[in-house]
């Protein structure tokens, strides 16, 4: 088993990987001020729930969009498993070529999503990860990472509009009952969900036109299941895309990770 750690802005996701199979997935809140000892203790507590045995762990892989926590979690994982985690970077053997400015500044989560999509889905492909930020990646038929788009996430946008206006209440997005909202909550919710679906479709259509070939679109992230039914074009859902990408990266770089 490989232990995978994905450090996000809101949550840290922990997965157990057996090849492309995700054996378990757990979450804990991202807290920048925690120490390696504190994170090791929390990891140990969570992993007991899935009967994780460090002796069964043959390696670890870590990606992070919170640089201040990368070293902290790496040390926690090392204390827990005895393995130094492979850290995601564009310099790894990813199976991709990066046709972007400053690839060293590319989000590690985007690298993992793109590596997973390139290994598992027909190319060209566009991935969208609907999290705190909505991040889109475009990979062409020659496995070039061309770049993509980053926009505020659905919940981030809703929090911002509620905080910046006097009469708009805070809400959590959910599947709208109808397209045209009849009250403030419905208007906010419909704008967030249908607006995100329309943006996803619109970007996919434009990318497909620019590529001149049928485009595979893969959505992941906590809100993807609520957005995809509102889309009019085919969108594949893969809730484990990032973990699968981490599995791909680990296996391609296993010798270096030992």
N, C-alpha and C positions, 0 to 999 in steps of 0.2 A: 504494500500500500504506500502511496505517496500522500503526504499531508500538504494541502494547498492553503495558502493564506492570501486573501484579497483585502487589502486595507483601503476602504473607501472613506469619503468625507463624513458619512453618517454612520455607517456600520462596517465592522470587520467580519468578513465571511470566511468560514473555515470549512474545508471540504476534504473528504477522504476519497482518493482516486485509485481505481484499478483499471489501468489503461484509460479508455474513454468513458468508462462507467463511473458515475458518481455514487459512492457508497453511502455517504451522508453529507448533509450540509447544515451548518450551524451559524448563528449570528451573535455578535455582541456589539455593544455601542462603542463607537470610536471615541477614545478619551486621550487627548494628546499628553496629558501630564502623568499618566501612569508609568510606572517603572517596569523594567523587564521582569522583576520578581512578581509584581502584581499581575502582569499579563500572563506569565507562566502559570500562576495559581488559577487564574480565571480559565485559561485554556484547559488545564488539567480537570477542573470542575466540569466544564461543558463536555469534554471528551469522555468523561465517565458515563455520561448518559447514553453514549453509543458504543459502550464497551471497547473503547479504543485502547489497544495495547501497544506501547512504544516499541516493543520488541518486533511487532509486525510491520513497523514503518521502515522502509528502505531508503527514504529520502524525503525532501521537502522542497517546495517552490513557493516563492513569495512575490506578489506584485503590490504596488502601493501608489496611491495618488496623494499621500500625506507624507512627504519626505522626512518630516521630523519623527515619524513613528517607524520608519523602515528598519533602522538599526535596533530599536527597542524590541520590535516583534521578532526580528531575526535572532536576537539573543534569547528571547523567551522560547522560541521554537528549538533552538540548540539545547537549552537546558532541559526541555521536555523530551526531546527525541534523540539527542546526541548527534543530530545531523545539521550541518550548516546549510540553510536553504539556498537554493538557486534563486538569484534575484533577476527579475525580468528586466531586459534592456534591449535596445535595438541592435547591440553588438553581438547578441546571441545568434546561434543558427535558428532562425525563425521560419525558414522556408519562404521568406519574402524579400523583396528589394524595396528600399524606401526612397521613393521619388518625391521627397518633401524637404522643405527648408529645415535645418537644425533638427535632424531625427533624434538627437540626444534629449530634446525637450518634449518628445512625444509621450503622452500619458501611457504608463505601463499597462493600464487596463485596456487601452485601445490596441496595444500591441498584442495582448492575449486574445482579445476578441477577434482581431484580424487573422492571427495565426490559426485559431480554431476554425474560422469560416473558410479560409483558404484550404485547409486540410479536409473539411467535411462537406462542403457545399459546392455546387457548380459555380464557375466563374464566368464573367465578372459578377461581383457580389457587393452589396452594400449592407453593412450591419448598423443597427441602431440600438444603443444601450440606454434604456429609459430609467435613469437614476436621478441623483441630485442635479446633475446636468445630463442633458440628452446628447450623447456623443455618436456621431455617424462616421463610419469608415468606408472607403471605397477601394476595392482591390480589383485590378483588371485581369484579363485572361492570361497575362504573362506573370502573374503573381507579384505585380508591383503594387505597393501601398501608395495610392495616389494622393491621399489626404482625406478630407471630409468636412464635417460641420460640427460646431458645438453651440448649443443653445441652452437657455435655462431649462431645468427640468420642470415637469408639470407641477409638482408640489412646491418647488422653489418659486415658480411664477405666481401660484395662488397665494403663498405666504407674502410675497412682495406686494401684490395688489391689495391685500387685506391690510397690511401694515401702512401702506401709503395713502389710504383713503378712509374717510370717516364713516361711510355708510355701508361698506362692503364687509361682510362677516368672514372670519376664517372658516374654510371648509376643507374636507378631504375629498379628493376626486373619486368618483364612482361612475359606473355605467349609466349614461343618461337615459331617462325614460322616453325622451323625444328630442328631435333636433332643435326646435325653436323653444327656448326657455320661456316659461310663463311667470317666473318670479326670480328674485335676485339670486337665490341659491342655484336654481336651474340654469340661469344665464351664466353664472360663474363656472359651474360644472360643465355645461355644454361647450362653452368657449374653450375650456382647458382640454377636454377630451377630444371633441370633434376638431378643434383647432390643431391639436397635436397630430391627429390622424390625417388631416388635410395637408399639413406640412410634410409629414412623412411621405405621403403619396406624391405630393408635388415635387419634392426633392428627388424621389426615386424616378419619376417620369423624366425629369430634366437630366439626371445622370444617365439614364438609359438612352436618351436621345443623343447625348454627347458621346457615349461609348459606341453607339451604333450596333448594339447587340442586346439580346434579352438579359435582363438584370435579375439576379436572385436577391431577394431582400429578406434578411433575417433579423428579427427583433428579440431582444432579451431585456432583463431588468424587471424589477418588481411591478411596474405599472403596465408592462407590455400586454398582458392578457386582457386588460381593460381597454386598451387602445386598438388592438388588432381587429376586433369585431366591428369597429366603426370605419375601417378602411375598405375601399372599394376594389383595390387590387390585391393580388395574392401576397401575403406576408407570412413567412414561416416564423414559428415561435420556437425558441430554444432557450429555456430558462437556465440551462447549465453551460451556455456557450463560453463564458469566461473560464470556468473550471476546465472544460474540455480543451480550451486553448492553452491553459497552464499545463495540462497533461501532455499536449503536443510539444510544448517548449521543453518540458522536463525530459521527455524521451529523446528528443533531438540533441539534447545537451547533457545526457546522463553521465557520460564519461567525465566531462568537465565538472559536474556537480559532485562527484565522489570526493 
